[in-house]
């Protein structure tokens, strides 16, 4: 088996090298990095991976994605990767491959030949990544050319949640030997304190002027960002047609909030409340555990279970294996609101840990 991955995203070099540096058998000679199951060639214009380990391919591919802003849409983003992948491996029988194809252009059962296309989609809210695999089978060998394409657009948060689901094993498992279904591993994001709305033109300028944190103008997106570091950011973009200012808030650490900041959000930008969301995907929870151990109740929706706690609501989708914990906090009373936000944030984390203890 050989998986060749080509990318011109040289900005990914440090991320990849950080991953490989944890491997004790790493060897570096010139422009070549070698670990068992993977060889990385570093060129002035590209990175080329020669991978013989499915596990390494599974870890590398998601790293080659970036979240890029859509200039025309302002506050929207899309997950993108220029990675081109060629896989050569021992093929499964054509009869086993056929049910997993979306297009079939050639089939000769006597000679064991097949040409077709397989598509796999991963989605988070409105944004999706689709793997397009053109494949050919001949003489018991399969050659697949894989490219990942974004579909639609959404917030940075949802784009990253989409990228976290991307799996090359899911594409190749029904096609060739050597790939097994990856274990279901919960992916947890948040809690994120967030809000978005159109804000007053004079108020947003005064808000920016009062910020102790750096305020960065980003030319590519024609936007301003109040940079809160690892704790999050507050973005401002302008609707060119209506001359309106749109503000979006995404904060992961409630300690960065203060009574002054909440007062500014309320008085200058007109925000009445903040939403807090904690999300996990790939969480396998049997219905008997949901109801018997965690006290969820069945919703009228066929796949949904829910529980209302003191300060938040949790909804589990048993088909999509997704748990969303959410709450809203009014910010008209700064001191009380700040304490309330921090309390909810902490209790969401505790509840998520409790739920994950029952995940299979």
Secondary structure as UniProt FT lines:
FT   STRAND          2..7
FT   HELIX           10..12
FT   HELIX           13..20
FT   TURN            21..22
FT   TURN            24..25
FT   STRAND          27..29
FT   TURN            30..31
FT   STRAND          32..35
FT   TURN            36..37
FT   STRAND          38..42
FT   STRAND          47..51
FT   HELIX           54..61
FT   HELIX           62..64
FT   STRAND          66..69
FT   HELIX           71..73
FT   STRAND          77..80
FT   STRAND          84..91
FT   HELIX           94..98
FT   TURN            99..100
FT   STRAND          103..108
FT   TURN            109..112
FT   STRAND          113..124
FT   TURN            125..126
FT   STRAND          127..138
FT   TURN            139..140
FT   STRAND          141..151
FT   HELIX           156..163
FT   TURN            164..165
FT   HELIX           168..172
FT   TURN            173..175
FT   TURN            177..178
FT   STRAND          187..199
FT   HELIX           201..209
FT   STRAND          215..218
FT   TURN            219..222
FT   STRAND          223..227
FT   HELIX           229..231
FT   STRAND          232..239
FT   TURN            240..243
FT   STRAND          244..251
FT   HELIX           254..256
FT   HELIX           259..267
FT   TURN            268..269
FT   STRAND          273..281
FT   HELIX           287..292
FT   TURN            293..294
FT   STRAND          297..298
FT   TURN            302..303
FT   STRAND          304..308
FT   STRAND          313..317
FT   TURN            318..321
FT   STRAND          322..330
FT   HELIX           334..356
FT   TURN            357..358
//
